[in-house]
Every structure is written in C-alpha cells, then in structure tokens.
C-alpha cells in the first residue's frame, strides 16, 4: 500500500473476489449464526494455486467443526474446477 494505492501480485485480479467475500461476510453482522464465518485471502494464485489447498489442510487439522461451507475466490483459469471447490466436508 502506497499513497492509498494497492500494488503487487493479486492487487488487480483478486481484489474483486476479496471485496465480494468481505461484503458477503459483513451482511451477516448482528445475526445469530450457528457457525463462525471465516474470510480467507489465499496466496500463490499466480504460481501454483496452493493457497486454498493449504487453507483447507490447516482448517481440517485445527478446527473442530463437523462441517463447514466456504467460498474461495481464487482464480483457476477455468481449468482446475473440481467438486472440492464447490464443497469440502472436513
């Protein structure tokens, strides 16, 4: 961040997905939810896209939720869309 501007990898292509996730999460403020909401920004989308995989591994090893729903706004070039991107049961 410099003079109010964001620079670096992901500054252009990820900000839309990140802002969308933040706005969606903010819409639940003040509501009584049965589960926590996690907003996660992943890394390495320009390289190997392992950011979401690393988060799923961390989440499954460190959280006691029986199940969770999540949306990961990580680009895939429409080449690596798997059922795991739609729903991961941990």
PDB file of N, CA, C and O in Angstrom:
ATOM      1  N   UNK A   1       0.851  -1.162   0.000  1.00  0.00           N
ATOM      2  CA  UNK A   1       0.000   0.000   0.000  1.00  0.00           C
ATOM      3  C   UNK A   1       0.897   1.226   0.000  1.00  0.00           C
ATOM      4  O   UNK A   1       1.762   1.372   0.864  1.00  0.00           O
ATOM      5  N   UNK A   2       0.691   2.098  -0.962  1.00  0.00           N
ATOM      6  CA  UNK A   2       1.477   3.326  -1.052  1.00  0.00           C
ATOM      7  C   UNK A   2       0.564   4.443  -1.534  1.00  0.00           C
ATOM      8  O   UNK A   2      -0.049   4.340  -2.597  1.00  0.00           O
ATOM      9  N   UNK A   3       0.480   5.499  -0.755  1.00  0.00           N
ATOM     10  CA  UNK A   3      -0.356   6.654  -1.086  1.00  0.00           C
ATOM     11  C   UNK A   3      -1.788   6.240  -1.432  1.00  0.00           C
ATOM     12  O   UNK A   3      -2.380   6.747  -2.384  1.00  0.00           O
ATOM     13  N   UNK A   4      -2.326   5.322  -0.651  1.00  0.00           N
ATOM     14  CA  UNK A   4      -3.705   4.893  -0.847  1.00  0.00           C
ATOM     15  C   UNK A   4      -3.937   3.960  -2.009  1.00  0.00           C
ATOM     16  O   UNK A   4      -5.085   3.685  -2.359  1.00  0.00           O
ATOM     17  N   UNK A   5      -2.866   3.462  -2.623  1.00  0.00           N
ATOM     18  CA  UNK A   5      -2.991   2.551  -3.760  1.00  0.00           C
ATOM     19  C   UNK A   5      -2.376   1.205  -3.400  1.00  0.00           C
ATOM     20  O   UNK A   5      -1.375   1.134  -2.686  1.00  0.00           O
ATOM     21  N   UNK A   6      -2.993   0.139  -3.906  1.00  0.00           N
ATOM     22  CA  UNK A   6      -2.537  -1.212  -3.649  1.00  0.00           C
ATOM     23  C   UNK A   6      -1.689  -1.691  -4.819  1.00  0.00           C
ATOM     24  O   UNK A   6      -2.106  -1.598  -5.974  1.00  0.00           O
ATOM     25  N   UNK A   7      -0.490  -2.207  -4.517  1.00  0.00           N
ATOM     26  CA  UNK A   7       0.436  -2.703  -5.531  1.00  0.00           C
ATOM     27  C   UNK A   7       0.782  -4.157  -5.235  1.00  0.00           C
ATOM     28  O   UNK A   7       0.709  -4.598  -4.088  1.00  0.00           O
ATOM     29  N   UNK A   8       1.158  -4.900  -6.272  1.00  0.00           N
ATOM     30  CA  UNK A   8       1.657  -6.253  -6.086  1.00  0.00           C
ATOM     31  C   UNK A   8       0.792  -7.287  -6.777  1.00  0.00           C
ATOM     32  O   UNK A   8      -0.290  -6.985  -7.281  1.00  0.00           O
ATOM     33  N   UNK A   9       1.302  -8.538  -6.790  1.00  0.00           N
ATOM     34  CA  UNK A   9       0.558  -9.645  -7.385  1.00  0.00           C
ATOM     35  C   UNK A   9      -0.793  -9.771  -6.700  1.00  0.00           C
ATOM     36  O   UNK A   9      -0.882  -9.691  -5.475  1.00  0.00           O
ATOM     37  N   UNK A  10      -1.818  -9.963  -7.467  1.00  0.00           N
ATOM     38  CA  UNK A  10      -3.154 -10.125  -6.921  1.00  0.00           C
ATOM     39  C   UNK A  10      -3.891  -8.825  -6.673  1.00  0.00           C
ATOM     40  O   UNK A  10      -5.089  -8.843  -6.394  1.00  0.00           O
ATOM     41  N   UNK A  11      -3.202  -7.692  -6.769  1.00  0.00           N
ATOM     42  CA  UNK A  11      -3.853  -6.409  -6.490  1.00  0.00           C
ATOM     43  C   UNK A  11      -4.999  -6.146  -7.459  1.00  0.00           C
ATOM     44  O   UNK A  11      -5.986  -5.509  -7.094  1.00  0.00           O
ATOM     45  N   UNK A  12      -4.876  -6.627  -8.675  1.00  0.00           N
ATOM     46  CA  UNK A  12      -5.918  -6.390  -9.674  1.00  0.00           C
ATOM     47  C   UNK A  12      -6.920  -7.535  -9.742  1.00  0.00           C
ATOM     48  O   UNK A  12      -8.126  -7.308  -9.647  1.00  0.00           O
ATOM     49  N   UNK A  13      -6.437  -8.753  -9.905  1.00  0.00           N
ATOM     50  CA  UNK A  13      -7.351  -9.860 -10.155  1.00  0.00           C
ATOM     51  C   UNK A  13      -8.027 -10.413  -8.916  1.00  0.00           C
ATOM     52  O   UNK A  13      -9.109 -10.991  -9.027  1.00  0.00           O
ATOM     53  N   UNK A  14      -7.439 -10.261  -7.748  1.00  0.00           N
ATOM     54  CA  UNK A  14      -8.039 -10.829  -6.549  1.00  0.00           C
ATOM     55  C   UNK A  14      -8.904  -9.845  -5.774  1.00  0.00           C
ATOM     56  O   UNK A  14      -9.715 -10.267  -4.950  1.00  0.00           O
ATOM     57  N   UNK A  15      -8.756  -8.558  -6.013  1.00  0.00           N
ATOM     58  CA  UNK A  15      -9.492  -7.621  -5.164  1.00  0.00           C
ATOM     59  C   UNK A  15     -10.997  -7.760  -5.329  1.00  0.00           C
ATOM     60  O   UNK A  15     -11.733  -7.563  -4.363  1.00  0.00           O
ATOM     61  N   UNK A  16     -11.471  -8.088  -6.507  1.00  0.00           N
ATOM     62  CA  UNK A  16     -12.906  -8.272  -6.692  1.00  0.00           C
ATOM     63  C   UNK A  16     -13.446  -9.419  -5.858  1.00  0.00           C
ATOM     64  O   UNK A  16     -14.460  -9.276  -5.175  1.00  0.00           O
ATOM     65  N   UNK A  17     -12.775 -10.546  -5.912  1.00  0.00           N
ATOM     66  CA  UNK A  17     -13.194 -11.698  -5.114  1.00  0.00           C
ATOM     67  C   UNK A  17     -13.082 -11.429  -3.630  1.00  0.00           C
ATOM     68  O   UNK A  17     -13.960 -11.813  -2.858  1.00  0.00           O
ATOM     69  N   UNK A  18     -12.005 -10.769  -3.224  1.00  0.00           N
ATOM     70  CA  UNK A  18     -11.809 -10.468  -1.805  1.00  0.00           C
ATOM     71  C   UNK A  18     -12.870  -9.501  -1.296  1.00  0.00           C
ATOM     72  O   UNK A  18     -13.421  -9.703  -0.215  1.00  0.00           O
ATOM     73  N   UNK A  19     -13.161  -8.454  -2.062  1.00  0.00           N
ATOM     74  CA  UNK A  19     -14.193  -7.495  -1.655  1.00  0.00           C
ATOM     75  C   UNK A  19     -15.556  -8.182  -1.603  1.00  0.00           C
ATOM     76  O   UNK A  19     -16.339  -7.938  -0.684  1.00  0.00           O
ATOM     77  N   UNK A  20     -15.840  -9.025  -2.569  1.00  0.00           N
ATOM     78  CA  UNK A  20     -17.100  -9.767  -2.564  1.00  0.00           C
ATOM     79  C   UNK A  20     -17.247 -10.622  -1.320  1.00  0.00           C
ATOM     80  O   UNK A  20     -18.314 -10.662  -0.708  1.00  0.00           O
ATOM     81  N   UNK A  21     -16.170 -11.310  -0.945  1.00  0.00           N
ATOM     82  CA  UNK A  21     -16.203 -12.133   0.264  1.00  0.00           C
ATOM     83  C   UNK A  21     -16.420 -11.283   1.509  1.00  0.00           C
ATOM     84  O   UNK A  21     -17.211 -11.650   2.378  1.00  0.00           O
ATOM     85  N   UNK A  22     -15.723 -10.150   1.604  1.00  0.00           N
ATOM     86  CA  UNK A  22     -15.875  -9.275   2.770  1.00  0.00           C
ATOM     87  C   UNK A  22     -17.297  -8.716   2.865  1.00  0.00           C
ATOM     88  O   UNK A  22     -17.872  -8.668   3.952  1.00  0.00           O
ATOM     89  N   UNK A  23     -17.861  -8.296   1.740  1.00  0.00           N
ATOM     90  CA  UNK A  23     -19.228  -7.774   1.752  1.00  0.00           C
ATOM     91  C   UNK A  23     -20.240  -8.856   2.127  1.00  0.00           C
ATOM     92  O   UNK A  23     -21.188  -8.598   2.869  1.00  0.00           O
ATOM     93  N   UNK A  24     -20.033 -10.059   1.612  1.00  0.00           N
ATOM     94  CA  UNK A  24     -20.933 -11.161   1.965  1.00  0.00           C
ATOM     95  C   UNK A  24     -20.863 -11.447   3.460  1.00  0.00           C
ATOM     96  O   UNK A  24     -21.896 -11.608   4.110  1.00  0.00           O
ATOM     97  N   UNK A  25     -19.653 -11.512   4.010  1.00  0.00           N
ATOM     98  CA  UNK A  25     -19.494 -11.760   5.446  1.00  0.00           C
ATOM     99  C   UNK A  25     -20.102 -10.624   6.260  1.00  0.00           C
ATOM    100  O   UNK A  25     -20.746 -10.871   7.279  1.00  0.00           O
ATOM    101  N   UNK A  26     -19.905  -9.389   5.825  1.00  0.00           N
ATOM    102  CA  UNK A  26     -20.435  -8.231   6.554  1.00  0.00           C
ATOM    103  C   UNK A  26     -21.959  -8.247   6.600  1.00  0.00           C
ATOM    104  O   UNK A  26     -22.554  -7.706   7.533  1.00  0.00           O
ATOM    105  N   UNK A  27     -22.592  -8.857   5.612  1.00  0.00           N
ATOM    106  CA  UNK A  27     -24.058  -8.896   5.595  1.00  0.00           C
ATOM    107  C   UNK A  27     -24.622  -9.745   6.734  1.00  0.00           C
ATOM    108  O   UNK A  27     -25.813  -9.662   7.034  1.00  0.00           O
ATOM    109  N   UNK A  28     -23.782 -10.554   7.366  1.00  0.00           N
ATOM    110  CA  UNK A  28     -24.225 -11.394   8.478  1.00  0.00           C
ATOM    111  C   UNK A  28     -23.983 -10.762   9.845  1.00  0.00           C
ATOM    112  O   UNK A  28     -24.337 -11.353  10.865  1.00  0.00           O
ATOM    113  N   UNK A  29     -23.388  -9.574   9.885  1.00  0.00           N
ATOM    114  CA  UNK A  29     -23.112  -8.916  11.161  1.00  0.00           C
ATOM    115  C   UNK A  29     -24.423  -8.712  11.911  1.00  0.00           C
ATOM    116  O   UNK A  29     -25.407  -8.223  11.357  1.00  0.00           O
ATOM    117  N   UNK A  30     -24.414  -9.098  13.181  1.00  0.00           N
ATOM    118  CA  UNK A  30     -25.588  -8.942  14.033  1.00  0.00           C
ATOM    119  C   UNK A  30     -26.566 -10.097  13.972  1.00  0.00           C
ATOM    120  O   UNK A  30     -27.544 -10.110  14.720  1.00  0.00           O
ATOM    121  N   UNK A  31     -26.330 -11.070  13.099  1.00  0.00           N
ATOM    122  CA  UNK A  31     -27.217 -12.224  13.008  1.00  0.00           C
ATOM    123  C   UNK A  31     -26.706 -13.340  13.904  1.00  0.00           C
ATOM    124  O   UNK A  31     -25.504 -13.463  14.138  1.00  0.00           O
ATOM    125  N   UNK A  32     -27.629 -14.148  14.401  1.00  0.00           N
ATOM    126  CA  UNK A  32     -27.271 -15.285  15.243  1.00  0.00           C
ATOM    127  C   UNK A  32     -26.973 -16.476  14.335  1.00  0.00           C
ATOM    128  O   UNK A  32     -27.886 -17.100  13.794  1.00  0.00           O
ATOM    129  N   UNK A  33     -25.700 -16.782  14.175  1.00  0.00           N
ATOM    130  CA  UNK A  33     -25.276 -17.860  13.278  1.00  0.00           C
ATOM    131  C   UNK A  33     -24.865 -19.085  14.077  1.00  0.00           C
ATOM    132  O   UNK A  33     -24.367 -18.961  15.196  1.00  0.00           O
ATOM    133  N   UNK A  34     -25.069 -20.253  13.515  1.00  0.00           N
ATOM    134  CA  UNK A  34     -24.680 -21.487  14.197  1.00  0.00           C
ATOM    135  C   UNK A  34     -23.202 -21.810  14.002  1.00  0.00           C
ATOM    136  O   UNK A  34     -22.660 -22.654  14.715  1.00  0.00           O
ATOM    137  N   UNK A  35     -22.540 -21.152  13.048  1.00  0.00           N
ATOM    138  CA  UNK A  35     -21.123 -21.378  12.796  1.00  0.00           C
ATOM    139  C   UNK A  35     -20.424 -20.050  12.594  1.00  0.00           C
ATOM    140  O   UNK A  35     -21.050 -19.036  12.283  1.00  0.00           O
ATOM    141  N   UNK A  36     -19.116 -20.076  12.775  1.00  0.00           N
ATOM    142  CA  UNK A  36     -18.304 -18.896  12.503  1.00  0.00           C
ATOM    143  C   UNK A  36     -18.212 -18.663  11.000  1.00  0.00           C
ATOM    144  O   UNK A  36     -18.391 -19.583  10.202  1.00  0.00           O
ATOM    145  N   UNK A  37     -17.935 -17.433  10.633  1.00  0.00           N
ATOM    146  CA  UNK A  37     -17.631 -17.102   9.238  1.00  0.00           C
ATOM    147  C   UNK A  37     -16.149 -16.773   9.159  1.00  0.00           C
ATOM    148  O   UNK A  37     -15.649 -15.929   9.902  1.00  0.00           O
ATOM    149  N   UNK A  38     -15.465 -17.432   8.272  1.00  0.00           N
ATOM    150  CA  UNK A  38     -14.042 -17.172   8.031  1.00  0.00           C
ATOM    151  C   UNK A  38     -13.923 -16.467   6.686  1.00  0.00           C
ATOM    152  O   UNK A  38     -14.505 -16.906   5.694  1.00  0.00           O
ATOM    153  N   UNK A  39     -13.179 -15.392   6.657  1.00  0.00           N
ATOM    154  CA  UNK A  39     -12.852 -14.727   5.397  1.00  0.00           C
ATOM    155  C   UNK A  39     -11.366 -14.951   5.182  1.00  0.00           C
ATOM    156  O   UNK A  39     -10.539 -14.495   5.972  1.00  0.00           O
ATOM    157  N   UNK A  40     -11.032 -15.652   4.116  1.00  0.00           N
ATOM    158  CA  UNK A  40      -9.652 -16.076   3.896  1.00  0.00           C
ATOM    159  C   UNK A  40      -9.151 -15.532   2.566  1.00  0.00           C
ATOM    160  O   UNK A  40      -9.794 -15.711   1.531  1.00  0.00           O
ATOM    161  N   UNK A  41      -8.019 -14.878   2.597  1.00  0.00           N
ATOM    162  CA  UNK A  41      -7.335 -14.472   1.381  1.00  0.00           C
ATOM    163  C   UNK A  41      -6.190 -15.438   1.140  1.00  0.00           C
ATOM    164  O   UNK A  41      -5.291 -15.561   1.972  1.00  0.00           O
ATOM    165  N   UNK A  42      -6.218 -16.116   0.017  1.00  0.00           N
ATOM    166  CA  UNK A  42      -5.194 -17.120  -0.248  1.00  0.00           C
ATOM    167  C   UNK A  42      -4.014 -16.520  -0.999  1.00  0.00           C
ATOM    168  O   UNK A  42      -4.115 -15.449  -1.598  1.00  0.00           O
ATOM    169  N   UNK A  43      -2.916 -17.221  -0.954  1.00  0.00           N
ATOM    170  CA  UNK A  43      -1.681 -16.778  -1.612  1.00  0.00           C
ATOM    171  C   UNK A  43      -1.321 -17.720  -2.757  1.00  0.00           C
ATOM    172  O   UNK A  43      -1.851 -18.826  -2.866  1.00  0.00           O
ATOM    173  N   UNK A  44      -0.428 -17.265  -3.587  1.00  0.00           N
ATOM    174  CA  UNK A  44       0.156 -18.071  -4.676  1.00  0.00           C
ATOM    175  C   UNK A  44      -0.786 -18.328  -5.841  1.00  0.00           C
ATOM    176  O   UNK A  44      -0.574 -19.274  -6.600  1.00  0.00           O
ATOM    177  N   UNK A  45      -1.838 -17.500  -6.004  1.00  0.00           N
ATOM    178  CA  UNK A  45      -2.726 -17.755  -7.133  1.00  0.00           C
ATOM    179  C   UNK A  45      -2.026 -17.559  -8.465  1.00  0.00           C
ATOM    180  O   UNK A  45      -2.470 -18.100  -9.479  1.00  0.00           O
ATOM    181  N   UNK A  46      -0.945 -16.799  -8.484  1.00  0.00           N
ATOM    182  CA  UNK A  46      -0.197 -16.581  -9.724  1.00  0.00           C
ATOM    183  C   UNK A  46       0.795 -17.712 -10.002  1.00  0.00           C
ATOM    184  O   UNK A  46       1.307 -17.825 -11.115  1.00  0.00           O
ATOM    185  N   UNK A  47       1.061 -18.529  -9.018  1.00  0.00           N
ATOM    186  CA  UNK A  47       2.055 -19.593  -9.181  1.00  0.00           C
ATOM    187  C   UNK A  47       1.377 -20.948  -9.290  1.00  0.00           C
ATOM    188  O   UNK A  47       1.044 -21.390 -10.390  1.00  0.00           O
ATOM    189  N   UNK A  48       1.171 -21.613  -8.155  1.00  0.00           N
ATOM    190  CA  UNK A  48       0.635 -22.967  -8.191  1.00  0.00           C
ATOM    191  C   UNK A  48      -0.779 -23.075  -7.641  1.00  0.00           C
ATOM    192  O   UNK A  48      -1.356 -24.162  -7.654  1.00  0.00           O
ATOM    193  N   UNK A  49      -1.352 -21.979  -7.159  1.00  0.00           N
ATOM    194  CA  UNK A  49      -2.713 -22.004  -6.652  1.00  0.00           C
ATOM    195  C   UNK A  49      -2.907 -22.833  -5.408  1.00  0.00           C
ATOM    196  O   UNK A  49      -4.029 -23.239  -5.107  1.00  0.00           O
ATOM    197  N   UNK A  50      -1.835 -23.096  -4.674  1.00  0.00           N
ATOM    198  CA  UNK A  50      -1.930 -23.948  -3.499  1.00  0.00           C
ATOM    199  C   UNK A  50      -2.518 -23.240  -2.282  1.00  0.00           C
ATOM    200  O   UNK A  50      -2.691 -23.867  -1.237  1.00  0.00           O
ATOM    201  N   UNK A  51      -2.825 -21.962  -2.392  1.00  0.00           N
ATOM    202  CA  UNK A  51      -3.328 -21.229  -1.239  1.00  0.00           C
ATOM    203  C   UNK A  51      -4.578 -21.839  -0.642  1.00  0.00           C
ATOM    204  O   UNK A  51      -4.667 -22.012   0.574  1.00  0.00           O
ATOM    205  N   UNK A  52      -5.548 -22.167  -1.485  1.00  0.00           N
ATOM    206  CA  UNK A  52      -6.786 -22.750  -0.965  1.00  0.00           C
ATOM    207  C   UNK A  52      -6.551 -24.156  -0.433  1.00  0.00           C
ATOM    208  O   UNK A  52      -7.172 -24.556   0.551  1.00  0.00           O
ATOM    209  N   UNK A  53      -5.666 -24.905  -1.069  1.00  0.00           N
ATOM    210  CA  UNK A  53      -5.333 -26.246  -0.579  1.00  0.00           C
ATOM    211  C   UNK A  53      -4.676 -26.161   0.796  1.00  0.00           C
ATOM    212  O   UNK A  53      -5.012 -26.932   1.695  1.00  0.00           O
ATOM    213  N   UNK A  54      -3.750 -25.233   0.959  1.00  0.00           N
ATOM    214  CA  UNK A  54      -3.082 -25.059   2.250  1.00  0.00           C
ATOM    215  C   UNK A  54      -4.075 -24.656   3.332  1.00  0.00           C
ATOM    216  O   UNK A  54      -3.995 -25.144   4.459  1.00  0.00           O
ATOM    217  N   UNK A  55      -5.017 -23.761   2.997  1.00  0.00           N
ATOM    218  CA  UNK A  55      -6.023 -23.367   3.983  1.00  0.00           C
ATOM    219  C   UNK A  55      -6.903 -24.546   4.369  1.00  0.00           C
ATOM    220  O   UNK A  55      -7.169 -24.750   5.553  1.00  0.00           O
ATOM    221  N   UNK A  56      -7.361 -25.329   3.393  1.00  0.00           N
ATOM    222  CA  UNK A  56      -8.207 -26.485   3.692  1.00  0.00           C
ATOM    223  C   UNK A  56      -7.481 -27.458   4.612  1.00  0.00           C
ATOM    224  O   UNK A  56      -8.087 -28.017   5.526  1.00  0.00           O
ATOM    225  N   UNK A  57      -6.194 -27.662   4.379  1.00  0.00           N
ATOM    226  CA  UNK A  57      -5.404 -28.541   5.243  1.00  0.00           C
ATOM    227  C   UNK A  57      -5.325 -27.962   6.660  1.00  0.00           C
ATOM    228  O   UNK A  57      -5.553 -28.678   7.635  1.00  0.00           O
ATOM    229  N   UNK A  58      -5.005 -26.676   6.773  1.00  0.00           N
ATOM    230  CA  UNK A  58      -4.919 -26.026   8.084  1.00  0.00           C
ATOM    231  C   UNK A  58      -6.259 -26.122   8.816  1.00  0.00           C
ATOM    232  O   UNK A  58      -6.311 -26.485   9.991  1.00  0.00           O
ATOM    233  N   UNK A  59      -7.334 -25.794   8.111  1.00  0.00           N
ATOM    234  CA  UNK A  59      -8.660 -25.790   8.716  1.00  0.00           C
ATOM    235  C   UNK A  59      -9.019 -27.179   9.230  1.00  0.00           C
ATOM    236  O   UNK A  59      -9.514 -27.314  10.349  1.00  0.00           O
ATOM    237  N   UNK A  60      -8.775 -28.205   8.432  1.00  0.00           N
ATOM    238  CA  UNK A  60      -9.146 -29.567   8.835  1.00  0.00           C
ATOM    239  C   UNK A  60      -8.321 -30.056  10.018  1.00  0.00           C
ATOM    240  O   UNK A  60      -8.798 -30.884  10.794  1.00  0.00           O
ATOM    241  N   UNK A  61      -7.104 -29.568  10.173  1.00  0.00           N
ATOM    242  CA  UNK A  61      -6.240 -30.003  11.272  1.00  0.00           C
ATOM    243  C   UNK A  61      -6.426 -29.182  12.545  1.00  0.00           C
ATOM    244  O   UNK A  61      -6.069 -29.650  13.626  1.00  0.00           O
ATOM    245  N   UNK A  62      -6.973 -27.974  12.446  1.00  0.00           N
ATOM    246  CA  UNK A  62      -7.021 -27.076  13.596  1.00  0.00           C
ATOM    247  C   UNK A  62      -8.415 -26.665  14.041  1.00  0.00           C
ATOM    248  O   UNK A  62      -8.548 -25.973  15.050  1.00  0.00           O
ATOM    249  N   UNK A  63      -9.437 -27.058  13.339  1.00  0.00           N
ATOM    250  CA  UNK A  63     -10.795 -26.642  13.689  1.00  0.00           C
ATOM    251  C   UNK A  63     -11.654 -27.870  13.947  1.00  0.00           C
ATOM    252  O   UNK A  63     -11.485 -28.907  13.304  1.00  0.00           O
ATOM    253  N   UNK A  64     -12.568 -27.745  14.882  1.00  0.00           N
ATOM    254  CA  UNK A  64     -13.367 -28.899  15.287  1.00  0.00           C
ATOM    255  C   UNK A  64     -14.766 -28.910  14.671  1.00  0.00           C
ATOM    256  O   UNK A  64     -15.648 -29.616  15.158  1.00  0.00           O
ATOM    257  N   UNK A  65     -14.973 -28.152  13.628  1.00  0.00           N
ATOM    258  CA  UNK A  65     -16.287 -28.136  13.004  1.00  0.00           C
ATOM    259  C   UNK A  65     -16.574 -29.473  12.338  1.00  0.00           C
ATOM    260  O   UNK A  65     -15.714 -30.060  11.682  1.00  0.00           O
ATOM    261  N   UNK A  66     -17.805 -29.940  12.522  1.00  0.00           N
ATOM    262  CA  UNK A  66     -18.200 -31.181  11.865  1.00  0.00           C
ATOM    263  C   UNK A  66     -18.304 -30.975  10.354  1.00  0.00           C
ATOM    264  O   UNK A  66     -17.936 -31.851   9.571  1.00  0.00           O
ATOM    265  N   UNK A  67     -18.800 -29.832   9.966  1.00  0.00           N
ATOM    266  CA  UNK A  67     -18.829 -29.477   8.551  1.00  0.00           C
ATOM    267  C   UNK A  67     -18.828 -27.960   8.440  1.00  0.00           C
ATOM    268  O   UNK A  67     -19.176 -27.257   9.388  1.00  0.00           O
ATOM    269  N   UNK A  68     -18.447 -27.479   7.310  1.00  0.00           N
ATOM    270  CA  UNK A  68     -18.404 -26.032   7.081  1.00  0.00           C
ATOM    271  C   UNK A  68     -18.615 -25.771   5.602  1.00  0.00           C
ATOM    272  O   UNK A  68     -18.305 -26.615   4.761  1.00  0.00           O
ATOM    273  N   UNK A  69     -19.133 -24.622   5.297  1.00  0.00           N
ATOM    274  CA  UNK A  69     -19.286 -24.194   3.909  1.00  0.00           C
ATOM    275  C   UNK A  69     -18.360 -23.024   3.681  1.00  0.00           C
ATOM    276  O   UNK A  69     -18.204 -22.175   4.559  1.00  0.00           O
ATOM    277  N   UNK A  70     -17.747 -22.966   2.522  1.00  0.00           N
ATOM    278  CA  UNK A  70     -16.856 -21.846   2.253  1.00  0.00           C
ATOM    279  C   UNK A  70     -16.853 -21.533   0.764  1.00  0.00           C
ATOM    280  O   UNK A  70     -17.155 -22.380  -0.077  1.00  0.00           O
ATOM    281  N   UNK A  71     -16.501 -20.295   0.472  1.00  0.00           N
ATOM    282  CA  UNK A  71     -16.295 -19.853  -0.903  1.00  0.00           C
ATOM    283  C   UNK A  71     -14.881 -19.330  -0.972  1.00  0.00           C
ATOM    284  O   UNK A  71     -14.492 -18.484  -0.167  1.00  0.00           O
ATOM    285  N   UNK A  72     -14.106 -19.819  -1.920  1.00  0.00           N
ATOM    286  CA  UNK A  72     -12.735 -19.360  -2.093  1.00  0.00           C
ATOM    287  C   UNK A  72     -12.669 -18.642  -3.432  1.00  0.00           C
ATOM    288  O   UNK A  72     -12.845 -19.256  -4.484  1.00  0.00           O
ATOM    289  N   UNK A  73     -12.417 -17.356  -3.390  1.00  0.00           N
ATOM    290  CA  UNK A  73     -12.388 -16.546  -4.615  1.00  0.00           C
ATOM    291  C   UNK A  73     -10.986 -16.546  -5.203  1.00  0.00           C
ATOM    292  O   UNK A  73     -10.360 -15.496  -5.350  1.00  0.00           O
ATOM    293  N   UNK A  74     -10.510 -17.715  -5.531  1.00  0.00           N
ATOM    294  CA  UNK A  74      -9.174 -17.874  -6.099  1.00  0.00           C
ATOM    295  C   UNK A  74      -9.320 -18.249  -7.565  1.00  0.00           C
ATOM    296  O   UNK A  74     -10.028 -19.206  -7.877  1.00  0.00           O
ATOM    297  N   UNK A  75      -8.680 -17.533  -8.468  1.00  0.00           N
ATOM    298  CA  UNK A  75      -8.836 -17.826  -9.889  1.00  0.00           C
ATOM    299  C   UNK A  75      -8.262 -19.194 -10.266  1.00  0.00           C
ATOM    300  O   UNK A  75      -7.273 -19.650  -9.693  1.00  0.00           O
ATOM    301  N   UNK A  76      -8.902 -19.828 -11.236  1.00  0.00           N
ATOM    302  CA  UNK A  76      -8.439 -21.144 -11.688  1.00  0.00           C
ATOM    303  C   UNK A  76      -8.233 -21.194 -13.194  1.00  0.00           C
ATOM    304  O   UNK A  76      -7.896 -22.251 -13.726  1.00  0.00           O
ATOM    305  N   UNK A  77      -8.425 -20.090 -13.893  1.00  0.00           N
ATOM    306  CA  UNK A  77      -8.386 -20.074 -15.362  1.00  0.00           C
ATOM    307  C   UNK A  77      -9.411 -21.033 -15.964  1.00  0.00           C
ATOM    308  O   UNK A  77      -9.296 -21.415 -17.128  1.00  0.00           O
ATOM    309  N   UNK A  78     -10.406 -21.421 -15.177  1.00  0.00           N
ATOM    310  CA  UNK A  78     -11.450 -22.357 -15.590  1.00  0.00           C
ATOM    311  C   UNK A  78     -10.880 -23.687 -16.061  1.00  0.00           C
ATOM    312  O   UNK A  78     -11.521 -24.397 -16.836  1.00  0.00           O
ATOM    313  N   UNK A  79      -9.687 -24.028 -15.601  1.00  0.00           N
ATOM    314  CA  UNK A  79      -9.064 -25.293 -15.975  1.00  0.00           C
ATOM    315  C   UNK A  79      -9.003 -26.267 -14.806  1.00  0.00           C
ATOM    316  O   UNK A  79      -8.879 -27.474 -15.011  1.00  0.00           O
ATOM    317  N   UNK A  80      -9.089 -25.756 -13.591  1.00  0.00           N
ATOM    318  CA  UNK A  80      -8.927 -26.622 -12.431  1.00  0.00           C
ATOM    319  C   UNK A  80     -10.145 -26.531 -11.516  1.00  0.00           C
ATOM    320  O   UNK A  80      -9.993 -26.386 -10.303  1.00  0.00           O
ATOM    321  N   UNK A  81     -11.345 -26.614 -12.073  1.00  0.00           N
ATOM    322  CA  UNK A  81     -12.542 -26.565 -11.246  1.00  0.00           C
ATOM    323  C   UNK A  81     -12.920 -28.000 -10.899  1.00  0.00           C
ATOM    324  O   UNK A  81     -13.241 -28.801 -11.778  1.00  0.00           O
ATOM    325  N   UNK A  82     -12.878 -28.306  -9.635  1.00  0.00           N
ATOM    326  CA  UNK A  82     -13.186 -29.637  -9.142  1.00  0.00           C
ATOM    327  C   UNK A  82     -14.339 -29.541  -8.163  1.00  0.00           C
ATOM    328  O   UNK A  82     -14.650 -28.457  -7.671  1.00  0.00           O
ATOM    329  N   UNK A  83     -14.967 -30.655  -7.879  1.00  0.00           N
ATOM    330  CA  UNK A  83     -16.054 -30.671  -6.910  1.00  0.00           C
ATOM    331  C   UNK A  83     -15.573 -30.149  -5.553  1.00  0.00           C
ATOM    332  O   UNK A  83     -16.368 -29.589  -4.797  1.00  0.00           O
ATOM    333  N   UNK A  84     -14.300 -30.321  -5.235  1.00  0.00           N
ATOM    334  CA  UNK A  84     -13.753 -29.815  -3.975  1.00  0.00           C
ATOM    335  C   UNK A  84     -13.803 -28.312  -3.875  1.00  0.00           C
ATOM    336  O   UNK A  84     -13.784 -27.763  -2.774  1.00  0.00           O
ATOM    337  N   UNK A  85     -13.867 -27.629  -5.019  1.00  0.00           N
ATOM    338  CA  UNK A  85     -14.003 -26.171  -4.995  1.00  0.00           C
ATOM    339  C   UNK A  85     -15.426 -25.760  -4.652  1.00  0.00           C
ATOM    340  O   UNK A  85     -15.655 -24.638  -4.201  1.00  0.00           O
ATOM    341  N   UNK A  86     -16.382 -26.654  -4.859  1.00  0.00           N
ATOM    342  CA  UNK A  86     -17.776 -26.343  -4.581  1.00  0.00           C
ATOM    343  C   UNK A  86     -18.096 -26.611  -3.123  1.00  0.00           C
ATOM    344  O   UNK A  86     -18.738 -25.790  -2.469  1.00  0.00           O
ATOM    345  N   UNK A  87     -17.656 -27.753  -2.602  1.00  0.00           N
ATOM    346  CA  UNK A  87     -17.941 -28.108  -1.217  1.00  0.00           C
ATOM    347  C   UNK A  87     -16.847 -29.031  -0.707  1.00  0.00           C
ATOM    348  O   UNK A  87     -16.515 -30.029  -1.347  1.00  0.00           O
ATOM    349  N   UNK A  88     -16.299 -28.696   0.432  1.00  0.00           N
ATOM    350  CA  UNK A  88     -15.312 -29.547   1.087  1.00  0.00           C
ATOM    351  C   UNK A  88     -15.881 -29.928   2.442  1.00  0.00           C
ATOM    352  O   UNK A  88     -16.167 -29.047   3.253  1.00  0.00           O
ATOM    353  N   UNK A  89     -16.049 -31.191   2.705  1.00  0.00           N
ATOM    354  CA  UNK A  89     -16.527 -31.629   4.013  1.00  0.00           C
ATOM    355  C   UNK A  89     -15.322 -32.069   4.816  1.00  0.00           C
ATOM    356  O   UNK A  89     -14.612 -33.003   4.443  1.00  0.00           O
ATOM    357  N   UNK A  90     -15.101 -31.382   5.926  1.00  0.00           N
ATOM    358  CA  UNK A  90     -13.932 -31.654   6.760  1.00  0.00           C
ATOM    359  C   UNK A  90     -14.314 -32.464   7.969  1.00  0.00           C
ATOM    360  O   UNK A  90     -13.456 -32.790   8.790  1.00  0.00           O
TER     361      UNK A  90
END
